[in-house]
Amino acid sequence: RITLSYFPNDDVTLFASRTEGFTAGGFNTETNNITAIELGFKPETIIAYELGAKTSWQDGRLIANVTLFDQEYKDKQEGYLLPGSFFSIFNAAKATMKGAEFEFSWLATDALSLSATYSKLDAEYDEFIIPGGADFSGNKLQTAPEGSFSLAIDYENEVAGGTVLGGLSYTWQDEYFTGASNVPEFLIDSYGLLNARIGYAWSDEKWRVMLWGRNLSDEDFVRIRGTSGAIAEYYGPPRTYGISLTYVH
């Protein structure tokens, strides 16, 4: 990994980096099928580039960061279930993932802070042919949504005898495929989740009580889809809420 940083002033950092890495190859041993075991898979290698800026404004109360990236894979390892056969790991000859990430945070008051993130992603298999099987070249990488963002509000204010805590957050992500074939059965629809919490921490910082809720809009969302013999869907949790009591000795 090689990184270059430049500091034009105390509030701005500009950076660029180049990184090389790999994941070791191996054998498909999660089966008793000798054909699957003998296939094996090669090491996955990656060359990644980053270019970005980290900035601070209003005496550190406002933070704004941006990162541009380009990741080039060779022999990328991908798991795939051959129709009527077995699950194996294959190598996509080439794959590219590029995009941008933005981060913002603002300390509006001593008690109230706001933050936001946004990411844009373009990821596809430049060349991916299953030996003796399908050609997925040009398809979208699996589990790679094109866009996602988050918004959060956090509150922390000291009162007599302790601290009042609270927070509200919303996250959203674009649709994506859970399989390299990009067939409709593998498409996960976009969804957003709303979470909230409110609580109290005693001044000795040993006790804390928190009322929390997750997926407050009771969004129906699928995390995984598959077609292993039959179409299967694995849903994320519905609306959940509860109270947590924490003690630190």
Backbone bond lengths (Angstrom), bond angles and torsions (degrees), N, CA, C in turn:
res aa  C-N    CA-C-N  psi(-1)  N-CA   C-N-CA  omega(-1)  CA-C   N-CA-C  phi
1 R - - - 1.460 - - 1.519 108.82 -
2 I 1.318 117.21 129.19 1.466 123.07 176.97 1.524 107.41 -121.40
3 T 1.336 116.97 126.85 1.454 122.11 -178.90 1.521 110.04 -128.21
4 L 1.325 116.19 134.47 1.454 122.73 174.43 1.522 108.34 -116.11
5 S 1.332 116.92 132.43 1.463 121.81 179.17 1.519 109.97 -127.01
6 Y 1.324 115.17 143.75 1.467 121.05 178.96 1.523 108.38 -133.91
7 F 1.322 116.96 133.45 1.462 122.64 -176.98 1.533 109.27 -117.73
8 P 1.340 117.97 88.70 1.466 120.12 179.78 1.525 112.77 -63.89
9 N 1.346 116.86 -27.76 1.466 121.63 174.07 1.527 108.24 -158.58
10 D 1.320 116.90 -178.00 1.465 120.64 -175.83 1.526 113.27 -68.44
11 D 1.329 117.70 -15.31 1.458 120.78 -174.46 1.522 114.52 -107.21
12 V 1.325 117.90 -0.86 1.464 120.96 -176.32 1.528 110.20 -133.28
13 T 1.328 115.34 132.91 1.464 122.00 172.62 1.519 108.47 -125.97
14 L 1.317 116.82 123.88 1.454 122.62 174.93 1.526 108.05 -106.90
15 F 1.331 116.77 140.17 1.461 118.13 -176.31 1.527 111.25 -145.81
16 A 1.329 114.81 156.15 1.459 122.92 174.53 1.521 107.22 -145.91
17 S 1.336 116.63 145.51 1.464 119.20 -178.37 1.522 110.45 -148.20
18 R 1.324 114.16 156.13 1.468 123.00 172.78 1.529 107.10 -132.72
19 T 1.326 116.29 128.15 1.458 121.33 -175.38 1.522 109.89 -129.95
20 E 1.323 116.57 137.61 1.456 122.67 173.11 1.522 108.81 -120.22
21 G 1.322 116.90 140.30 1.458 120.22 178.87 1.513 111.09 -157.34
22 F 1.335 115.75 174.46 1.459 119.46 -179.98 1.520 110.43 -153.05
23 T 1.321 114.91 157.82 1.456 123.09 169.51 1.521 107.23 -118.84
24 A 1.325 117.15 130.50 1.463 121.12 -174.19 1.520 112.35 -61.48
25 G 1.314 116.40 152.17 1.457 122.01 174.38 1.516 110.52 -79.13
26 G 1.333 116.48 -175.37 1.458 119.29 -178.94 1.505 111.77 178.98
27 F 1.338 114.03 -160.18 1.453 121.09 -177.84 1.522 109.52 -126.51
28 N 1.324 116.37 150.98 1.459 122.13 179.00 1.532 108.63 -83.62
29 T 1.327 115.74 82.15 1.466 120.90 -174.07 1.524 113.67 -92.96
30 E 1.339 118.70 1.36 1.464 120.45 -179.81 1.528 110.90 -86.10
31 T 1.312 115.94 37.64 1.458 122.13 179.42 1.521 108.44 -157.33
32 N 1.326 116.88 156.57 1.463 120.20 174.46 1.521 111.16 -99.56
33 N 1.340 115.92 16.50 1.455 121.69 -179.71 1.519 109.09 -90.92
34 I 1.324 117.58 115.16 1.458 121.49 -175.43 1.523 111.94 -62.27
35 T 1.340 116.88 -31.30 1.471 120.09 179.13 1.522 110.68 -63.73
36 A 1.341 116.58 -42.15 1.459 120.87 -179.92 1.522 110.90 -66.55
37 I 1.330 115.84 -40.86 1.466 119.36 -178.88 1.525 110.60 -65.33
38 E 1.323 116.96 -41.99 1.464 120.41 -176.91 1.524 112.85 -69.28
39 L 1.332 117.28 -22.48 1.465 119.28 179.43 1.527 111.01 -59.80
40 G 1.341 116.41 -50.48 1.461 120.33 -178.13 1.521 111.63 61.98
41 F 1.331 115.86 178.91 1.460 120.56 175.40 1.529 108.91 -151.37
42 K 1.333 114.92 148.48 1.464 121.95 -174.97 1.527 111.55 -84.40
43 P 1.337 117.71 165.02 1.474 120.37 175.48 1.531 110.78 -60.91
44 E 1.306 115.62 146.49 1.461 122.77 174.37 1.528 108.17 -97.09
45 T 1.324 116.79 132.08 1.467 120.54 178.85 1.519 109.77 -122.25
46 I 1.331 115.76 154.12 1.454 120.69 -178.71 1.520 109.73 -144.00
47 I 1.322 115.61 142.30 1.463 123.22 168.12 1.519 106.56 -121.07
48 A 1.324 116.55 120.68 1.465 121.39 -174.39 1.525 110.16 -121.25
49 Y 1.338 115.51 138.51 1.466 122.57 177.95 1.525 108.69 -120.11
50 E 1.321 116.67 141.11 1.466 121.93 176.07 1.518 109.86 -134.37
51 L 1.324 115.44 144.55 1.456 122.49 176.51 1.517 106.64 -143.34
52 G 1.333 117.30 127.83 1.452 117.08 -176.12 1.507 115.09 -164.97
53 A 1.331 113.90 -177.36 1.463 121.40 -179.58 1.516 109.39 -144.78
54 K 1.314 115.88 140.01 1.464 123.26 172.99 1.526 106.77 -119.18
55 T 1.333 116.29 123.58 1.469 120.01 -174.63 1.524 111.22 -130.25
56 S 1.315 114.61 151.21 1.461 122.41 179.68 1.520 108.85 -130.83
57 W 1.358 117.23 135.85 1.459 122.62 -176.65 1.520 109.55 -133.48
58 Q 1.301 115.74 165.95 1.471 123.21 176.69 1.526 111.55 50.82
59 D 1.334 114.91 50.14 1.468 121.15 179.26 1.523 112.13 57.19
60 G 1.322 115.58 38.66 1.448 120.48 176.05 1.513 115.33 87.28
61 R 1.315 119.03 -0.52 1.467 120.92 -179.14 1.529 112.10 -78.00
62 L 1.330 117.24 -23.34 1.456 121.85 178.89 1.529 108.80 -119.64
63 I 1.338 115.81 125.70 1.464 122.58 178.82 1.524 108.43 -118.34
64 A 1.329 116.93 131.54 1.464 121.91 177.14 1.525 108.84 -136.36
65 N 1.340 116.08 121.56 1.456 121.37 -178.58 1.525 110.00 -128.10
66 V 1.322 116.25 147.61 1.460 121.40 176.11 1.528 108.52 -141.46
67 T 1.338 115.51 140.06 1.462 121.60 177.91 1.518 109.42 -136.20
68 L 1.327 116.82 128.87 1.460 123.15 172.26 1.524 107.62 -105.73
69 F 1.329 117.40 139.68 1.465 118.90 -176.98 1.523 111.58 -142.26
70 D 1.317 114.06 154.88 1.458 122.68 177.39 1.526 107.17 -143.46
71 Q 1.342 116.53 118.83 1.457 121.22 -178.12 1.518 109.24 -119.83
72 E 1.316 116.18 124.67 1.465 121.79 -176.97 1.527 109.06 -115.02
73 Y 1.328 115.71 115.08 1.467 121.86 -178.44 1.529 110.52 -97.87
74 K 1.313 114.50 146.50 1.458 121.33 169.41 1.521 107.61 -128.00
75 D 1.329 116.18 132.74 1.471 121.70 -177.56 1.531 111.05 57.38
76 K 1.330 116.91 41.94 1.469 120.78 -179.26 1.529 110.99 -60.93
77 Q 1.321 116.37 130.66 1.455 121.80 -177.31 1.528 110.44 -80.94
78 E 1.334 115.35 126.27 1.461 121.39 -179.33 1.524 109.59 -137.07
79 G 1.343 116.66 131.63 1.450 121.09 176.17 1.515 111.43 -84.26
80 Y 1.322 116.82 140.32 1.458 119.93 -177.74 1.522 109.51 -151.66
81 L 1.325 115.41 139.28 1.465 121.93 178.28 1.521 108.77 -95.98
82 L 1.326 116.18 112.72 1.456 119.67 177.64 1.527 109.38 -70.48
83 P 1.339 117.43 135.74 1.474 120.45 -178.21 1.530 111.39 -54.29
84 G 1.337 115.92 125.82 1.451 121.05 177.15 1.509 113.69 66.96
85 S 1.348 116.35 18.05 1.452 118.19 -175.31 1.519 110.72 -134.50
86 F 1.327 118.91 -123.66 1.456 121.97 -170.69 1.525 110.80 -132.69
87 F 1.326 115.48 159.17 1.464 121.38 176.81 1.518 109.50 -82.93
88 S 1.332 116.16 129.34 1.458 121.03 -179.69 1.516 109.76 -142.00
89 I 1.321 115.54 161.55 1.462 121.78 173.52 1.513 108.62 -98.80
90 F 1.337 115.89 128.71 1.455 122.20 178.54 1.531 108.82 -119.83
91 N 1.319 116.39 164.77 1.465 121.79 177.54 1.517 110.24 -102.82
92 A 1.351 115.96 121.51 1.459 120.52 168.86 1.524 106.44 -79.72
93 A 1.319 117.72 120.34 1.461 120.36 -172.80 1.525 112.19 -53.23
94 K 1.353 116.31 -44.36 1.460 120.73 -179.91 1.530 109.83 -145.35
95 A 1.330 115.66 143.50 1.458 121.23 175.36 1.524 108.07 -150.35
96 T 1.324 116.08 148.13 1.467 121.21 -177.95 1.526 109.37 -131.09
97 M 1.334 115.46 137.86 1.457 121.06 175.98 1.524 107.50 -134.69
98 K 1.323 115.71 120.73 1.459 120.11 -179.48 1.521 109.68 -139.20
99 G 1.329 115.86 155.49 1.458 118.18 -179.01 1.505 112.21 172.01
100 A 1.328 115.10 -159.25 1.461 121.42 -176.62 1.521 109.36 -146.39
101 E 1.334 115.84 149.69 1.461 122.33 176.82 1.527 108.99 -130.45
102 F 1.331 115.98 136.25 1.464 121.93 179.50 1.524 109.11 -124.69
103 E 1.329 116.09 139.26 1.462 121.79 178.44 1.524 109.87 -134.36
104 F 1.336 116.03 133.68 1.463 121.40 178.03 1.528 109.16 -134.92
105 S 1.309 116.75 141.12 1.463 121.00 171.82 1.523 108.21 -146.01
106 W 1.326 115.48 143.73 1.462 121.01 -176.10 1.518 109.18 -140.76
107 L 1.304 116.22 123.45 1.459 122.06 174.02 1.519 106.84 -88.40
108 A 1.351 115.70 91.70 1.460 120.91 -174.44 1.520 111.41 -66.15
109 T 1.325 116.85 -42.61 1.465 123.28 174.47 1.519 107.25 -139.14
110 D 1.311 117.19 178.24 1.456 119.57 178.25 1.523 111.98 -64.28
111 A 1.334 116.77 -19.10 1.465 120.38 -177.43 1.522 113.44 -107.78
112 L 1.341 117.93 -22.95 1.462 121.81 -171.45 1.521 111.11 -116.69
113 S 1.335 116.66 129.21 1.459 121.68 177.17 1.527 109.98 -130.41
114 L 1.323 115.79 147.73 1.454 123.57 179.61 1.521 108.78 -124.76
115 S 1.334 117.07 144.52 1.459 120.62 178.55 1.525 109.63 -145.68
116 A 1.333 114.95 154.96 1.464 121.04 179.95 1.516 109.20 -152.10
117 T 1.318 116.68 146.13 1.460 122.32 174.23 1.529 108.81 -134.87
118 Y 1.325 115.88 152.52 1.456 121.29 175.78 1.523 108.17 -149.02
119 S 1.326 116.07 138.24 1.462 119.89 177.34 1.525 109.71 -134.32
120 K 1.318 115.49 142.35 1.459 123.76 177.42 1.518 107.70 -123.23
121 L 1.338 116.58 129.60 1.460 120.38 -171.92 1.518 110.69 -134.37
122 D 1.331 115.38 135.31 1.460 122.55 173.88 1.526 106.18 -126.73
123 A 1.332 117.02 107.39 1.459 121.12 -173.83 1.530 109.58 -134.12
124 E 1.336 116.83 126.89 1.458 119.55 179.95 1.524 110.89 -150.84
125 Y 1.330 114.08 159.23 1.461 121.03 175.11 1.530 107.70 -84.46
126 D 1.320 116.47 112.96 1.466 119.18 177.40 1.524 110.62 -70.26
127 E 1.331 115.41 -34.89 1.467 120.32 178.25 1.524 108.40 -153.61
128 F 1.342 116.81 117.19 1.458 121.10 -179.21 1.525 107.86 -151.46
129 I 1.316 115.83 103.35 1.463 122.29 179.90 1.526 108.23 -122.77
130 I 1.330 115.91 119.44 1.460 120.67 176.24 1.532 108.32 -69.30
131 P 1.321 118.65 128.74 1.479 119.68 179.03 1.518 112.18 -53.25
132 G 1.317 116.02 116.80 1.457 120.99 -179.29 1.512 113.98 71.62
133 G 1.366 116.62 13.95 1.462 119.48 -175.45 1.510 113.35 -135.11
134 A 1.323 116.36 -139.51 1.456 123.04 -171.34 1.525 112.66 -77.54
135 D 1.321 114.89 160.74 1.461 122.92 175.74 1.528 108.19 -111.38
136 F 1.352 117.16 111.00 1.454 122.36 -178.69 1.531 112.10 -102.02
137 S 1.309 117.70 12.24 1.469 121.50 -179.35 1.526 109.70 -57.62
138 G 1.336 116.48 132.71 1.452 121.88 -179.54 1.519 114.10 89.06
139 N 1.337 118.60 -8.53 1.461 121.30 178.43 1.531 111.25 -75.94
140 K 1.328 115.63 160.88 1.453 121.46 176.23 1.526 110.06 -73.06
141 L 1.341 116.19 143.55 1.448 119.54 173.01 1.516 110.11 -62.27
142 Q 1.317 116.54 144.04 1.461 119.72 178.86 1.528 110.56 -73.30
143 T 1.349 114.33 150.57 1.477 124.54 -178.07 1.523 111.69 52.81
144 A 1.334 116.81 42.46 1.466 121.88 179.45 1.529 109.85 -131.18
145 P 1.348 118.73 81.95 1.468 120.87 179.00 1.522 111.38 -64.81
146 E 1.330 116.30 142.47 1.465 120.09 -178.09 1.523 112.25 -69.07
147 G 1.306 118.13 -29.34 1.463 120.29 -179.00 1.520 111.06 -144.90
148 S 1.324 116.27 151.86 1.464 121.92 174.43 1.525 108.34 -159.45
149 F 1.342 116.19 151.63 1.465 119.15 176.58 1.516 109.56 -151.52
150 S 1.325 115.81 163.39 1.458 121.80 176.64 1.517 109.37 -143.17
151 L 1.327 115.64 148.23 1.457 123.15 175.91 1.526 107.85 -131.84
152 A 1.326 117.15 140.28 1.462 119.31 -178.70 1.525 110.59 -147.33
153 I 1.329 115.00 143.28 1.463 123.10 172.86 1.522 107.15 -124.21
154 D 1.326 117.03 128.36 1.458 121.69 179.79 1.526 109.60 -125.34
155 Y 1.333 114.34 140.62 1.466 120.67 -178.09 1.521 108.77 -130.48
156 E 1.326 115.84 133.45 1.461 121.65 177.92 1.522 108.57 -149.45
157 N 1.335 115.83 113.73 1.460 119.73 -174.04 1.527 109.80 -139.41
158 E 1.318 115.41 130.18 1.455 120.27 179.27 1.525 110.99 -76.15
159 V 1.320 115.23 134.69 1.454 122.15 174.75 1.531 107.16 -128.59
160 A 1.296 116.07 176.05 1.464 119.52 -178.64 1.528 110.24 -59.66
161 G 1.329 115.26 118.52 1.465 119.91 176.36 1.504 115.80 89.39
162 G 1.352 118.61 -1.85 1.457 118.29 179.61 1.512 113.27 172.07
163 T 1.332 115.36 -155.96 1.462 121.96 -176.16 1.520 109.92 -134.94
164 V 1.326 116.38 132.30 1.460 122.33 174.05 1.526 108.47 -88.45
165 L 1.327 116.51 131.64 1.460 122.16 -177.42 1.521 109.77 -122.16
166 G 1.314 116.42 145.90 1.460 119.52 177.02 1.513 111.51 -162.18
167 G 1.303 116.11 160.50 1.454 119.81 179.33 1.512 112.45 -167.29
168 L 1.322 115.83 149.80 1.459 123.74 177.28 1.521 107.50 -137.87
169 S 1.331 117.85 130.37 1.465 120.46 -178.11 1.522 110.87 -139.74
170 Y 1.329 114.98 150.30 1.460 121.77 177.20 1.521 107.95 -137.47
171 T 1.330 116.61 129.93 1.460 121.51 177.57 1.521 108.88 -124.74
172 W 1.323 116.04 144.20 1.467 121.62 -179.79 1.516 108.65 -140.14
173 Q 1.317 116.54 142.78 1.457 120.25 173.99 1.518 110.69 -139.62
174 D 1.316 114.19 147.70 1.455 122.82 -177.45 1.529 110.13 -72.31
175 E 1.322 115.97 169.50 1.461 120.48 177.22 1.529 110.76 -66.97
176 Y 1.331 116.05 155.80 1.460 120.76 177.78 1.522 108.73 -157.20
177 F 1.324 115.89 165.75 1.457 122.22 178.92 1.524 110.22 -100.44
178 T 1.331 116.01 144.55 1.462 119.93 174.90 1.529 111.53 -99.85
179 G 1.318 117.47 5.64 1.457 121.54 177.61 1.510 110.78 -139.00
180 A 1.340 116.85 146.75 1.462 121.63 -178.28 1.521 112.55 -66.43
181 S 1.343 117.80 -20.50 1.465 120.11 -178.84 1.523 111.92 -71.65
182 N 1.366 117.80 -19.23 1.468 122.68 179.98 1.521 113.19 59.94
183 V 1.316 118.46 27.22 1.459 120.74 177.07 1.533 108.59 -75.50
184 P 1.342 118.45 154.74 1.472 120.73 -176.68 1.526 113.88 -55.34
185 E 1.339 117.20 -31.95 1.463 120.00 -179.37 1.529 112.37 -64.00
186 F 1.344 117.96 -18.10 1.458 122.19 -179.40 1.530 112.78 -100.73
187 L 1.338 117.35 5.96 1.462 120.37 -176.89 1.526 110.85 -84.82
188 I 1.339 116.31 125.43 1.455 122.43 174.59 1.525 107.81 -99.45
189 D 1.326 117.13 121.12 1.461 121.32 -178.43 1.533 110.92 -67.83
190 S 1.316 116.03 154.79 1.460 120.88 176.61 1.529 109.95 -65.15
191 Y 1.330 116.52 151.67 1.464 120.08 178.51 1.520 110.28 -157.42
192 G 1.336 114.76 158.63 1.457 121.25 177.51 1.522 110.21 -130.38
193 L 1.325 116.56 147.39 1.463 122.00 -177.33 1.527 109.97 -126.72
194 L 1.332 114.99 135.10 1.458 122.13 179.11 1.524 109.28 -111.73
195 N 1.343 116.61 125.73 1.464 122.78 -179.83 1.527 109.76 -126.20
196 A 1.329 116.36 153.22 1.461 120.35 178.54 1.525 109.65 -149.94
197 R 1.332 115.73 158.46 1.468 121.40 177.00 1.530 108.86 -154.90
198 I 1.322 115.62 151.12 1.455 121.22 173.81 1.524 107.20 -151.52
199 G 1.337 115.64 139.73 1.450 117.77 -175.67 1.512 113.39 -163.41
200 Y 1.320 113.56 -171.78 1.463 120.76 -176.37 1.526 108.47 -144.66
201 A 1.345 115.52 135.36 1.461 121.73 176.67 1.520 108.62 -119.22
202 W 1.329 116.57 129.02 1.453 120.52 179.59 1.526 110.92 -70.86
203 S 1.310 116.86 155.40 1.470 121.96 -172.17 1.526 112.88 -62.94
204 D 1.345 118.34 -25.45 1.468 119.30 178.74 1.527 111.86 -77.83
205 E 1.355 117.51 -2.44 1.464 124.95 176.35 1.524 113.20 61.99
206 K 1.327 116.94 18.61 1.455 120.02 177.70 1.523 112.24 -97.42
207 W 1.322 117.14 -36.27 1.456 121.83 -178.65 1.527 110.90 -108.38
208 R 1.320 114.55 140.93 1.466 120.36 176.57 1.523 108.89 -148.88
209 V 1.332 117.06 134.62 1.452 122.03 175.95 1.529 108.21 -121.48
210 M 1.333 116.24 139.02 1.453 120.11 -174.61 1.534 110.12 -141.05
211 L 1.332 115.49 128.96 1.466 122.38 171.18 1.515 107.27 -99.06
212 W 1.334 117.42 125.36 1.458 120.50 -174.53 1.532 111.39 -134.00
213 G 1.329 114.05 156.62 1.457 120.86 176.12 1.520 109.17 -144.76
214 R 1.316 116.93 138.35 1.463 122.34 -179.98 1.518 109.94 -124.30
215 N 1.321 115.84 146.09 1.465 122.25 -176.30 1.529 110.14 50.42
216 L 1.321 115.46 54.52 1.462 120.95 -174.15 1.526 113.38 -63.08
217 S 1.315 117.85 -26.16 1.466 120.31 178.17 1.525 111.79 -82.81
218 D 1.335 117.07 1.70 1.469 123.03 178.80 1.528 111.43 55.44
219 E 1.321 115.10 46.96 1.464 121.99 -179.34 1.524 110.74 -69.33
220 D 1.336 116.69 130.69 1.466 121.29 171.34 1.522 107.70 -85.09
221 F 1.329 116.95 115.53 1.468 119.26 -179.40 1.519 110.20 -140.21
222 V 1.335 114.54 143.27 1.458 122.17 -178.77 1.523 108.86 -99.31
223 R 1.313 116.78 134.32 1.464 120.99 177.34 1.528 112.74 -96.55
224 I 1.336 116.69 -35.81 1.461 120.87 -177.14 1.526 108.62 -139.78
225 R 1.326 115.97 138.19 1.455 121.82 171.02 1.523 108.35 -125.33
226 G 1.311 116.30 147.53 1.457 120.03 178.49 1.511 111.06 -151.62
227 T 1.336 116.30 165.88 1.465 122.01 179.95 1.519 109.75 -131.71
228 S 1.313 116.07 43.81 1.467 121.02 179.73 1.531 109.43 -79.66
229 G 1.321 115.97 82.17 1.454 121.12 -177.85 1.515 112.42 86.21
230 A 1.322 117.33 -38.53 1.461 122.92 177.59 1.524 107.52 -149.16
231 I 1.335 115.88 155.41 1.461 119.22 178.75 1.525 109.01 -68.59
232 A 1.319 116.94 124.82 1.458 122.30 -178.15 1.522 109.55 -122.87
233 E 1.328 116.19 141.73 1.460 122.17 178.18 1.522 109.23 -129.99
234 Y 1.328 115.81 133.44 1.452 121.81 177.84 1.529 107.91 -115.80
235 Y 1.330 115.26 111.32 1.462 120.86 -174.24 1.529 111.48 -86.25
236 G 1.338 115.12 153.15 1.441 121.22 171.48 1.518 110.36 -78.33
237 P 1.343 117.64 168.24 1.470 120.86 -176.70 1.525 111.83 -63.38
238 P 1.339 117.82 144.90 1.468 121.57 174.11 1.529 109.35 -75.91
239 R 1.328 116.87 -166.37 1.462 120.37 176.48 1.533 109.65 -58.44
240 T 1.332 116.24 127.28 1.459 121.45 176.60 1.521 108.84 -133.10
241 Y 1.311 115.98 149.70 1.461 120.09 179.57 1.523 108.67 -153.40
242 G 1.321 115.66 160.47 1.455 119.22 -179.22 1.510 111.70 -178.60
243 I 1.319 115.16 -176.36 1.452 123.79 178.88 1.522 108.75 -125.37
244 S 1.314 117.09 132.37 1.455 120.77 176.16 1.520 109.49 -118.75
245 L 1.317 115.38 139.32 1.461 123.04 177.67 1.510 108.19 -121.02
246 T 1.345 117.08 122.71 1.453 121.45 -174.49 1.517 110.34 -120.17
247 Y 1.333 114.23 136.97 1.466 120.16 174.54 1.523 108.96 -127.45
248 V 1.324 118.08 128.81 1.459 123.63 178.40 1.526 107.40 -111.66
249 H 1.316 116.23 119.12 1.467 120.09 -177.17 1.530 110.37 -80.04
